[in-house]
Amino acid sequence: MADGIAITGPTASGKTGLAIAVARELDGEIISMDSRQVYRGMDVGTAKPSSAQRALVPHFGIDVLPPSERYNAGRFAADARRWIEQIQARLHVPVLVGGTGFFLRALTHPMFGEPPLDPRRKEQLKQYLGGFTREEDEATHGARTGVDRRAARGGEITAPLVAIARRREQGEVDRGKERF
């Protein structure tokens, strides 16, 4: 029995069909290494396997979390180790498939554990950033020009920070008061 097989490549390169064929041939089960397929409701643009395809072979790592929850390579590696153990306990072959190469690297070459996010500080940050208006956020869009919209989601934090800098320049914010 193989320890496992990894199939990687870009979206729409045929990974899903190949993974299903390999899993059926080797009595395998599929683990998705896609950083977006893990989220429920994010079907557009992720090329998730259809319900019919998922019915052919057991799948792990698809539609696991709401989009509001954090998921990263470290968490994937921990989940994947658990899924691999379960699959191998059934004497099946884990077939890891996806385009997120960093997830595979986190599994095969762990670097370090992610520090826990302090819920109190996160809530303080949300409350503080909630004080910025949509206009201030839109006004900072120029600072993000040329940035992929997916990357601009970081604007939840970056846009208000740019607004703070502008307020400082205009003397509207005292240094130190913007701490959280």
HELIX and SHEET records of a PDB file:
HELIX    1   1 LYS A   15  LEU A   26  1                                  12    
HELIX    2   2 SER A   51  LEU A   56  1                                   6    
HELIX    3   3 ALA A   73  ALA A   89  1                                  17    
HELIX    4   4 GLY A  101  THR A  108  1                                   8    
HELIX    5   5 PRO A  119  LEU A  129  1                                  11    
HELIX    6   6 ARG A  134  ALA A  139  1                                   6    
HELIX    7   7 HIS A  141  ARG A  144  5                                   4    
HELIX    8   8 ARG A  149  ALA A  152  1                                   4    
HELIX    9   9 GLY A  155  GLU A  169  1                                  15    
SHEET    1   A 4 ILE A   5  THR A   8  0                                        
SHEET    2   A 4 VAL A  93  GLY A  98  1                                        
SHEET    3   A 4 GLY A  28  SER A  32  1                                        
SHEET    4   A 4 HIS A  59  PHE A  60  1                                        
END                                                                             
